[in-house]
Amino acid sequence: MNVFSRTNEGMMGEAAPFALSIILFSSLFVGLMLKHESRDLRRASGGS
């Protein structure tokens, strides 16, 4: 049982950088979408 838990922790440690890069990429993508959407809303309302 102890070997299984250490193996599981090792797999989580190896997967952590990939999970972090996915979170970073998705947050940047959402930020860009919100920036473009707010720009389109300002343009549609007649603002500068």
N, CA, C and O atoms as a GROMACS GRO file, in nm:
protein
  192
    1MET      N    1   0.083  -0.121   0.000
    1MET     CA    2   0.000   0.000   0.000
    1MET      C    3   0.086   0.126   0.000
    1MET      O    4   0.053   0.225  -0.065
    2ASN      N    5   0.196   0.122   0.073
    2ASN     CA    6   0.285   0.238   0.079
    2ASN      C    7   0.350   0.264  -0.056
    2ASN      O    8   0.370   0.380  -0.092
    3VAL      N    9   0.384   0.160  -0.131
    3VAL     CA   10   0.446   0.177  -0.262
    3VAL      C   11   0.347   0.241  -0.358
    3VAL      O   12   0.384   0.323  -0.442
    4PHE      N   13   0.219   0.202  -0.347
    4PHE     CA   14   0.118   0.260  -0.435
    4PHE      C   15   0.102   0.408  -0.412
    4PHE      O   16   0.092   0.485  -0.508
    5SER      N   17   0.099   0.451  -0.286
    5SER     CA   18   0.079   0.593  -0.258
    5SER      C   19   0.199   0.676  -0.306
    5SER      O   20   0.183   0.788  -0.354
    6ARG      N   21   0.321   0.619  -0.292
    6ARG     CA   22   0.438   0.693  -0.340
    6ARG      C   23   0.439   0.699  -0.492
    6ARG      O   24   0.481   0.800  -0.549
    7THR      N   25   0.395   0.594  -0.557
    7THR     CA   26   0.387   0.595  -0.703
    7THR      C   27   0.284   0.698  -0.749
    7THR      O   28   0.306   0.770  -0.845
    8ASN      N   29   0.172   0.702  -0.679
    8ASN     CA   30   0.066   0.796  -0.714
    8ASN      C   31   0.116   0.940  -0.696
    8ASN      O   32   0.088   1.025  -0.780
    9GLU      N   33   0.187   0.967  -0.587
    9GLU     CA   34   0.241   1.101  -0.565
    9GLU      C   35   0.342   1.138  -0.673
    9GLU      O   36   0.347   1.254  -0.716
   10GLY      N   37   0.422   1.041  -0.718
   10GLY     CA   38   0.518   1.068  -0.824
   10GLY      C   39   0.451   1.103  -0.955
   10GLY      O   40   0.497   1.191  -1.028
   11MET      N   41   0.341   1.033  -0.985
   11MET     CA   42   0.268   1.063  -1.108
   11MET      C   43   0.205   1.202  -1.102
   11MET      O   44   0.203   1.274  -1.201
   12MET      N   45   0.153   1.239  -0.985
   12MET     CA   46   0.096   1.373  -0.969
   12MET      C   47   0.204   1.480  -0.984
   12MET      O   48   0.181   1.586  -1.042
   13GLY      N   49   0.323   1.452  -0.930
   13GLY     CA   50   0.433   1.547  -0.942
   13GLY      C   51   0.479   1.565  -1.086
   13GLY      O   52   0.517   1.675  -1.126
   14GLU      N   53   0.475   1.458  -1.164
   14GLU     CA   54   0.513   1.469  -1.304
   14GLU      C   55   0.407   1.541  -1.386
   14GLU      O   56   0.439   1.608  -1.485
   15ALA      N   57   0.280   1.529  -1.347
   15ALA     CA   58   0.172   1.590  -1.423
   15ALA      C   59   0.150   1.736  -1.387
   15ALA      O   60   0.084   1.808  -1.461
   16ALA      N   61   0.204   1.782  -1.275
   16ALA     CA   62   0.179   1.918  -1.228
   16ALA      C   63   0.220   2.026  -1.328
   16ALA      O   64   0.142   2.119  -1.348
   17PRO      N   65   0.338   2.020  -1.392
   17PRO     CA   66   0.373   2.126  -1.488
   17PRO      C   67   0.277   2.133  -1.608
   17PRO      O   68   0.249   2.242  -1.659
   18PHE      N   69   0.228   2.017  -1.652
   18PHE     CA   70   0.134   2.018  -1.763
   18PHE      C   71   0.002   2.081  -1.721
   18PHE      O   72  -0.057   2.158  -1.797
   19ALA      N   73  -0.045   2.049  -1.600
   19ALA     CA   74  -0.169   2.108  -1.551
   19ALA      C   75  -0.154   2.259  -1.534
   19ALA      O   76  -0.246   2.335  -1.566
   20LEU      N   77  -0.039   2.302  -1.486
   20LEU     CA   78  -0.014   2.445  -1.468
   20LEU      C   79  -0.012   2.518  -1.602
   20LEU      O   80  -0.064   2.628  -1.614
   21SER      N   81   0.047   2.456  -1.704
   21SER     CA   82   0.052   2.520  -1.835
   21SER      C   83  -0.087   2.526  -1.897
   21SER      O   84  -0.119   2.624  -1.966
   22ILE      N   85  -0.171   2.425  -1.875
   22ILE     CA   86  -0.308   2.429  -1.926
   22ILE      C   87  -0.387   2.540  -1.859
   22ILE      O   88  -0.461   2.612  -1.926
   23ILE      N   89  -0.371   2.556  -1.728
   23ILE     CA   90  -0.442   2.662  -1.656
   23ILE      C   91  -0.394   2.798  -1.704
   23ILE      O   92  -0.476   2.889  -1.723
   24LEU      N   93  -0.265   2.815  -1.723
   24LEU     CA   94  -0.210   2.942  -1.769
   24LEU      C   95  -0.260   2.976  -1.909
   24LEU      O   96  -0.300   3.090  -1.935
   25PHE      N   97  -0.258   2.879  -1.999
   25PHE     CA   98  -0.303   2.902  -2.136
   25PHE      C   99  -0.452   2.937  -2.139
   25PHE      O  100  -0.492   3.029  -2.211
   26SER      N  101  -0.533   2.866  -2.063
   26SER     CA  102  -0.677   2.893  -2.065
   26SER      C  103  -0.709   3.028  -2.004
   26SER      O  104  -0.798   3.098  -2.052
   27SER      N  105  -0.637   3.068  -1.898
   27SER     CA  106  -0.665   3.199  -1.839
   27SER      C  107  -0.622   3.311  -1.933
   27SER      O  108  -0.690   3.414  -1.940
   28LEU      N  109  -0.512   3.294  -2.005
   28LEU     CA  110  -0.473   3.395  -2.102
   28LEU      C  111  -0.575   3.405  -2.215
   28LEU      O  112  -0.607   3.515  -2.262
   29PHE      N  113  -0.626   3.291  -2.259
   29PHE     CA  114  -0.724   3.289  -2.366
   29PHE      C  115  -0.854   3.359  -2.323
   29PHE      O  116  -0.911   3.436  -2.400
   30VAL      N  117  -0.899   3.332  -2.202
   30VAL     CA  118  -1.020   3.397  -2.151
   30VAL      C  119  -0.997   3.547  -2.136
   30VAL      O  120  -1.086   3.626  -2.165
   31GLY      N  121  -0.878   3.586  -2.091
   31GLY     CA  122  -0.847   3.728  -2.079
   31GLY      C  123  -0.849   3.799  -2.213
   31GLY      O  124  -0.901   3.910  -2.223
   32LEU      N  125  -0.795   3.736  -2.315
   32LEU     CA  126  -0.799   3.796  -2.449
   32LEU      C  127  -0.942   3.807  -2.502
   32LEU      O  128  -0.979   3.907  -2.563
   33MET      N  129  -1.022   3.704  -2.477
   33MET     CA  130  -1.162   3.708  -2.521
   33MET      C  131  -1.237   3.821  -2.452
   33MET      O  132  -1.313   3.893  -2.517
   34LEU      N  133  -1.217   3.839  -2.323
   34LEU     CA  134  -1.286   3.946  -2.250
   34LEU      C  135  -1.238   4.083  -2.297
   34LEU      O  136  -1.317   4.177  -2.304
   35LYS      N  137  -1.110   4.095  -2.329
   35LYS     CA  138  -1.057   4.223  -2.377
   35LYS      C  139  -1.120   4.260  -2.511
   35LYS      O  140  -1.160   4.374  -2.531
   36HIS      N  141  -1.128   4.163  -2.602
   36HIS     CA  142  -1.189   4.191  -2.732
   36HIS      C  143  -1.339   4.217  -2.719
   36HIS      O  144  -1.394   4.301  -2.790
   37GLU      N  145  -1.404   4.147  -2.628
   37GLU     CA  146  -1.547   4.167  -2.611
   37GLU      C  147  -1.577   4.305  -2.554
   37GLU      O  148  -1.671   4.371  -2.597
   38SER      N  149  -1.496   4.350  -2.458
   38SER     CA  150  -1.519   4.482  -2.400
   38SER      C  151  -1.491   4.591  -2.504
   38SER      O  152  -1.557   4.695  -2.505
   39ARG      N  153  -1.392   4.567  -2.591
   39ARG     CA  154  -1.362   4.665  -2.696
   39ARG      C  155  -1.480   4.673  -2.795
   39ARG      O  156  -1.517   4.782  -2.839
   40ASP      N  157  -1.538   4.558  -2.829
   40ASP     CA  158  -1.653   4.558  -2.919
   40ASP      C  159  -1.774   4.624  -2.855
   40ASP      O  160  -1.849   4.692  -2.924
   41LEU      N  161  -1.794   4.605  -2.726
   41LEU     CA  162  -1.907   4.668  -2.657
   41LEU      C  163  -1.891   4.819  -2.653
   41LEU      O  164  -1.989   4.892  -2.672
   42ARG      N  165  -1.769   4.867  -2.629
   42ARG     CA  166  -1.746   5.011  -2.628
   42ARG      C  167  -1.768   5.071  -2.767
   42ARG      O  168  -1.823   5.180  -2.780
   43ARG      N  169  -1.726   5.000  -2.869
   43ARG     CA  170  -1.742   5.048  -3.006
   43ARG      C  171  -1.891   5.052  -3.043
   43ARG      O  172  -1.935   5.145  -3.112
   44ALA      N  173  -1.968   4.953  -2.999
   44ALA     CA  174  -2.110   4.947  -3.032
   44ALA      C  175  -2.189   5.055  -2.959
   44ALA      O  176  -2.290   5.102  -3.010
   45SER      N  177  -2.143   5.095  -2.838
   45SER     CA  178  -2.216   5.194  -2.762
   45SER      C  179  -2.177   5.337  -2.799
   45SER      O  180  -2.234   5.433  -2.748
   46GLY      N  181  -2.081   5.351  -2.889
   46GLY     CA  182  -2.041   5.483  -2.936
   46GLY      C  183  -1.930   5.545  -2.854
   46GLY      O  184  -1.897   5.662  -2.874
   47GLY      N  185  -1.871   5.472  -2.763
   47GLY     CA  186  -1.760   5.523  -2.682
   47GLY      C  187  -1.631   5.521  -2.759
   47GLY      O  188  -1.623   5.469  -2.870
   48SER      N  189  -1.526   5.580  -2.697
   48SER     CA  190  -1.396   5.584  -2.765
   48SER      C  191  -1.316   5.459  -2.740
   48SER      O  192  -1.205   5.446  -2.791
   0.00000   0.00000   0.00000
